[in-house]
């Protein structure tokens, strides 16, 4: 029997293989919470056999070539490989990007006509990469397992299309759905909406957490990055994304932060030891404007531009959707407070 496991973290893929839980383990680490969504054609090509897909736009790109060659699956399409496997499981943690990868895969699978096939899903309350590999060797390995039903495929497809829509309205409507088949998806819906600018401050949840952390004092840049304080806490944005948000807070037209000694947060900066060290040594503090923004007395977006993607929604100052976490309501562009 050929067993296939797809996971959202390459760091755990090797441990799964060593534990003997699968013959083939594929990691998909495509980031879906940041940047413009690929085109419909690119999304479909992601799970297709490899032909001319650019790097990062094929489902096998996050698995080492030597492993793919060892298994004889290099350049294979997902559906073709699945057809040759007797057992298939999808492992994912609670972080929103992992939920989105699952929705994407199930939508593709359903539209490909294979939704009647058996799929088992394992979900973890911890990010998959934080699972202790020793737990994988237990007779009933962690995380727990459940089966995806045909109804679940339809639900996943609707949710995925809601995220890809040009406004957040359909995603917000997921609160009205019964999401019990996908544990933690309701948290994903909420967490992503909270990354939209708030009505008063104009900050998303991660930006607000950054300012709150800096307000305590004695903070250097990497103190505000994911997992620094709470290593097992689920997070929406990762390393590069938080670096970009920190740049925006410190280098905008009217900064909320001061003291960031180097930038922008790019690969070029990381490859320059002197620049990277200057960045790392920076001491951050709130500007007077930043204090007012954190208190909800000033709107960061009134004075600073935004040009960012949230799923299929392009956020700009002229097209700025906002989310009120207290009333759980969207404010459309041009509405009061937007």
C-alpha positions, 0 to 999 in steps of 0.5 A: 500500500502506497501512503501519501501525506501532504503537510503545510510545514516542511520541517515536520515532513522528514519526521513523518517519513522517519516515523514510517507513517507514509511512503511519500510526504509532500510539504506545501508552504505556499503563502496565501495570506500575503500578496496578490492571489495567483491568476485562476490559470496559475491556481489550477496549474499549481496542482497540475503536472509540471510544465512551465510553472514559475518557481513557487507555483507548483505543489512540489516546489517545497519538497527537495528534488532528491526526495522527489526523484527517490520516490519517482514523483518528480514533476507529477500532478497531484491528481495523477499521484493520488490515483496511484496511492491507496491512502492519503492524509492532509496534515495541518495546524491552526494557523490561517495559511494552513487552513487556506492551503487545505481549502485550496486543495479541496476546491481543486480536488472537487473541481477535478472530479475526485471529490468522491475519493477518500481523504483523511485529515489530521488537524493540530492545535499547534502549528504542525512544525511544533509537534514533537516528533516523538509523538508521531511514533505512538500507536495512535499518532498525534494529531487526531484524524477525521474524514472529509465528506462530499459535503465538506468538499462543497463547503471548502470550495465555497470558502475558498472562493469567498477568500479569492473574491474581490471584496471581503464580504463573502468571507465575512458571511462565513460566520453564518455557516456551520464550520464544525467539519473544519475545526479552527476554520472559524478562528481563521475567518476571524483572524484574517478579518482582524488584519483589515484596518480597524475603523478608528486606528487604521491598524490591522491586528498584527500592526496593533500588536507590534505597537503594543509590544513597542510601547512596553519599552526596550524593544528591538525589531525581532522582539515583535516577530512571530513566536518571540514571546509565545512560540506556540501561538498561532499567527497570521503573518510570517517572518517576511510579512511582519518585516514588511508591516514593521517597515510600513509602521516605521517608514511611512509618510507619517511614522508610528515608530522611530528608531529602525536603523536600517531597511527596507526588510529585504533579501538584500539587507539580509545578505549584507552583514553590516546592514543586517546587524544595524537592523538587529541593533535598532531600538524601537519606540513609539512616535507621538503620532504612534501613541495617538494611533494606538489609543485610537485617537488618530487614523494611521491610514489617513496619513499613510498609504496602503497598497496591499492584498488581502486574499482577492481584495486589493486594499488601497486608500481609495478602496479601503475595507475596514473591520470592526472587531467589536461589532463584527462588521465590515465597513465598505470603502467610502462608508462612514469611518472608512 
